[in-house]
Amino acid sequence: LAPASTVAALEALDSSIPKDLNITDICTADGDLVVTYSSVLTGGKPVFTLTRTYSITDACGNTSQITHKITITVTCFTISGYLLHSKALPAQVGVGLGITYMTGSQMGTDTTASNGYYEFGINTSGFNPHTVTIRPRKLINKLNGVTSADVTRIQQHIVGSVPFTNPYDLIAADVNRDKGINSVDASIVSQALRNNPTALLQFDSSWRFVTSNHTFPSGPYFPTPPAANPFWSFPQHRAYTNLTNDTTNQNFVGVKLADVVTPNANPANRPAADDALILVGNDRVLRAGEETTISVRVLNFEDIVALQFVLGFDQTRLEFKGLTTPTSSPLKADHFGLFNTADGEIRAVWNVIQGLNLPDGSVVFNLTFKALEDNVRLSRTLNLLDEVLPGEAYHTDLSPVDIELQFIQRARPLASQRDDEEGSEGTPEVLLMQNVPNPFYDKTTIGFVLSEAMDAQLRVFDITGRLLFEYSGNYPAGYNTVELQLDSNADRGLMIYELTTPYGTQTRKMIAESKY
């Protein structure tokens, strides 16, 4: 009941007070009497007493008091808590968009906000005691945060080279929920990243949840605890009976399925762009009906244990005809997901346990396409779809590097330049790479890619045009390097280097720094 503010309202409070209190005053009319009150709440769930003391004051300053008591019986209690992210413990980072289910004598669902909070009300009127169970689930965005590095990390645990020490990582790695971690789990994750529908079905959910008050058996956790081990009996729900009060902090720890590698969240800690793993293909222009095979080479493939990328192509202009890999390549046909080629998508997911090095310019796979219309330039129709699956490679320590796609533009012989975009069949391709490192002090390496053996000349100039370095030779097809050693007395600053072949000249800039 709202508190009274007039004599008339005070006289008509409820049946516990006579309808007419005969409140009158000889010097002040009833309508001008001043009514004030104070309130005190006592008791606790389920019964509270609200005591209001009213003071009635006339114009002469005379005061009289009336006490009104209200009994309040509460018939609803709440159960609340948070879904917390296992990778962020002990910080209170929530799992958003989780659905928490209440079943039993009362039913309900609640979707968590970004902080992971959920809450249910329990109506106790007409039924006592109540028996309810709280169980959270999350089914959406199954592969968010899951990468080929997680596959390698699971395999490292399986062979014992880097065992898991966090119990939540064991739960995350048990993708098929068979209470064990083996090559099947790693394979499911790898195939799911390739968009294999069968593998995706084995992700029965995207998260699993453990009650926050659960204590796991102490490690070590390698060898993986067998299915009968108490480790795998962790509680995934909370049950309640005879609720009589609000119940708070009923938290769960959320475990993202297959996510066993903590991401490098700080962009400042990412490797420099010069360290990116580069996929290189020869560019060309196709006529309608023409087929071509692109040999994709790699640069900077150093200490790599895993990689992933999605190559997108315009399916209205190109028809995918096939994929092969050379025997020398670590990537094999089953490392590629070709489930969505009709939508212009080719996925690659590869991993090993120990880091692998490949010589720059090594061919790792070949793609064959057929042009569906004239003037189809490959570099304008092929690109990496990072929004589908981030293009990344991972070192042995599972630190990431970006993957980039570059095309070698067709260079035409100087004596027979053509204006048509198609170029001429068999024309060689040349690509001059950025020097590494850049900037540099005394030494740097300049790389270039040739599609066939040819003569080449490399020259370096300072900003005034003075020639500092010149080297000529006959180079084989593939990736070649020339090491530049500057004299300690050489001027520093911006420099230009150029590569000249029978098919043209390409130039780039670099910076030589002072030692101090």
Secondary structure as UniProt FT lines:
FT   HELIX           7..11
FT   TURN            15..16
FT   HELIX           30..32
FT   STRAND          34..44
FT   TURN            45..46
FT   STRAND          47..57
FT   TURN            59..60
FT   STRAND          63..73
FT   STRAND          76..85
FT   HELIX           86..88
FT   TURN            89..90
FT   TURN            96..97
FT   STRAND          99..104
FT   STRAND          108..111
FT   TURN            114..115
FT   STRAND          117..123
FT   TURN            125..126
FT   STRAND          131..137
FT   TURN            142..145
FT   HELIX           148..159
FT   HELIX           167..173
FT   TURN            175..176
FT   HELIX           183..193
FT   TURN            194..195
FT   HELIX           197..201
FT   STRAND          207..211
FT   TURN            212..213
FT   TURN            227..228
FT   HELIX           230..233
FT   STRAND          238..241
FT   STRAND          252..256
FT   TURN            257..258
FT   HELIX           267..269
FT   HELIX           273..275
FT   STRAND          277..282
FT   STRAND          285..286
FT   TURN            288..289
FT   STRAND          291..299
FT   STRAND          304..313
FT   TURN            315..317
FT   STRAND          318..324
FT   TURN            327..328
FT   HELIX           333..335
FT   STRAND          336..337
FT   TURN            339..340
FT   HELIX           341..343
FT   STRAND          345..356
FT   TURN            360..361
FT   STRAND          362..371
FT   STRAND          376..377
FT   HELIX           378..381
FT   STRAND          382..384
FT   TURN            386..388
FT   STRAND          392..395
FT   TURN            396..397
FT   STRAND          400..408
FT   HELIX           414..416
FT   TURN            421..422
FT   TURN            425..426
FT   STRAND          429..432
FT   STRAND          443..450
FT   STRAND          454..462
FT   TURN            463..464
FT   STRAND          467..475
FT   STRAND          478..485
FT   TURN            488..489
FT   STRAND          493..501
FT   TURN            502..503
FT   STRAND          504..512
//
